[in-house]
Amino acid sequence: MGQAVGDILPLAIGVAISPVPIIALILMLITPKARSNGIAFALGWMLGLCVVGFGGLALAASAGVSTSASASDGASVGKLLFGILFLMLAVKQFRGRPKPGQDPVMPRWMATIDAFTPGKALVLAALLSGVNPKNLLLTLAAASTVAQVPGLTGAQEVTAMLVFIVLASLTVLTPVLVYLVMGARAATVLNGWKTWLQANNASIMSVLFLVFGAVLLGKGVAGVG
């Protein structure tokens, strides 16, 4: 199982580095419903990853990617395609970065976060973790990677995916824990994180897409070869 965890570790880091969801969470944590919405957001984030991760693992297992050469090659081709897509997203993010002195543009729904209920926070987080293209591709790639490791039992595959989900959730769980420990005093710390993430979102994402595009291309080429 150690090989599986080692292989999916970079992919988990890629999911964890998600500036827009973290900014949304921080905005929730400075509202009157901070505690309930923050906890709901963290649970929703992990729920979205569970649905995609274990769903992808089940599909990979049913296709027999660990025992079938053709299915394994298909999974490797999928990684190649994911890698190309990430490189395209890197170019898009780089071209769309704010000009010097220009304020970064955030999604319009962020302006309504003050009115969020815990249910809405949970659903939003699940969508941001499970349906967001970057996280969706990385989580499916992680599931495929785990399924391709030979000799793993079903329980070991599930454990490896749980490790992935926890690692991919650390950047969401951390602000919530900071708030729960510090209470209202956490506002200054959280606002500092939010400001930095807003200013550097495009740069972070373009570099991230570039790196993971190269990683998945490499894994795909190695698997097909």
ZIZIVEN-V530327 format. One record per helix or strand. SS is the DSSP state (h for helix, s for strand). FROM is the first residue (numbers start at 0). TO is the last residue. If there is no record, write none. Layout:
[[SS:FROM:TO] [SS:FROM:TO]]
//
This chain:
[[h:1:15] [h:18:27] [h:33:62] [h:68:94] [h:107:114] [h:117:129] [h:132:147] [h:153:167] [h:169:223]]
//
